[in-house]
């Protein structure tokens, strides 16, 4: 798995702290909108990796785990914004 994915997974899974700002690489004290937007963008990214036919099996499994983690963060932030 590419090192950039390993580092991002470590951060998402709490390697740099367990609050949403640390997991999503946001500045301290982000707004709910900031957390929601970053989490939704990250979910889309990891879902694409999980579903891409050229992603390795290990990357697909890791990407599914990242997606579940991000869905948990979204569950704590409240409803998604309506655009």
C-alpha positions as CSV (number, residue, x, y, z in Angstrom):
1,X,0.0,0.0,0.0
2,X,1.4,3.5,-0.8
3,X,3.0,5.2,2.2
4,X,0.6,8.3,1.7
5,X,-2.4,6.0,2.3
6,X,-0.7,4.4,5.3
7,X,-0.1,7.8,6.9
8,X,-3.6,9.0,6.2
9,X,-5.1,5.8,7.6
10,X,-3.0,6.1,10.8
11,X,-4.3,9.7,11.2
12,X,-7.9,8.7,10.5
13,X,-7.8,5.9,13.0
14,X,-6.6,8.1,15.7
15,X,-2.8,7.9,15.5
16,X,-2.6,11.7,15.9
17,X,-5.4,12.1,18.4
18,X,-9.0,10.9,18.6
19,X,-11.0,14.1,18.0
20,X,-12.4,14.8,14.5
21,X,-10.1,17.8,13.9
22,X,-7.0,15.7,14.3
23,X,-8.4,12.7,12.4
24,X,-9.4,15.0,9.5
25,X,-6.2,17.2,9.6
26,X,-8.2,20.3,10.4
27,X,-7.1,23.3,12.5
28,X,-8.0,23.4,16.1
29,X,-11.7,24.1,16.9
30,X,-13.3,23.5,13.5
31,X,-16.9,24.3,12.9
32,X,-19.4,21.5,12.5
33,X,-19.6,22.5,8.8
34,X,-15.8,22.2,8.5
35,X,-15.8,18.7,10.0
36,X,-18.8,17.6,7.9
37,X,-17.3,18.9,4.7
38,X,-13.9,17.3,5.3
39,X,-15.4,14.0,6.4
40,X,-17.7,13.8,3.3
41,X,-14.8,14.6,1.0
42,X,-12.7,12.0,2.7
43,X,-15.5,9.4,2.5
44,X,-15.8,9.9,-1.2
45,X,-12.0,9.5,-1.6
46,X,-11.8,6.3,0.4
47,X,-15.0,4.8,-1.2
48,X,-13.4,5.4,-4.6
49,X,-10.3,3.5,-3.5
50,X,-12.3,0.7,-2.0
51,X,-14.2,0.2,-5.3
52,X,-11.5,0.8,-7.8
53,X,-10.7,-2.4,-9.7
54,X,-6.9,-1.8,-9.6
55,X,-6.7,-1.2,-5.9
56,X,-5.0,-4.1,-4.1
57,X,-7.0,-6.3,-1.8
58,X,-5.2,-4.8,1.2
59,X,-6.0,-1.2,0.1
60,X,-9.6,-2.1,-0.5
61,X,-10.0,-3.6,3.0
62,X,-8.2,-0.6,4.6
63,X,-10.3,1.8,2.5
64,X,-13.5,0.2,3.8
65,X,-12.3,0.6,7.3
66,X,-11.5,4.2,6.7
67,X,-15.0,4.7,5.3
68,X,-16.6,3.2,8.3
69,X,-14.5,5.4,10.6
70,X,-15.5,8.5,8.7
71,X,-19.1,7.5,8.8
72,X,-18.8,7.3,12.5
73,X,-17.4,10.9,12.6
74,X,-20.2,12.1,10.4
75,X,-22.7,10.4,12.8
76,X,-21.4,12.6,15.6
77,X,-21.6,15.9,13.7
78,X,-25.3,15.9,12.9
79,X,-27.1,16.1,9.6
80,X,-25.2,16.8,6.4
81,X,-25.5,20.3,5.0
82,X,-28.0,20.8,2.2
83,X,-26.5,22.4,-0.9
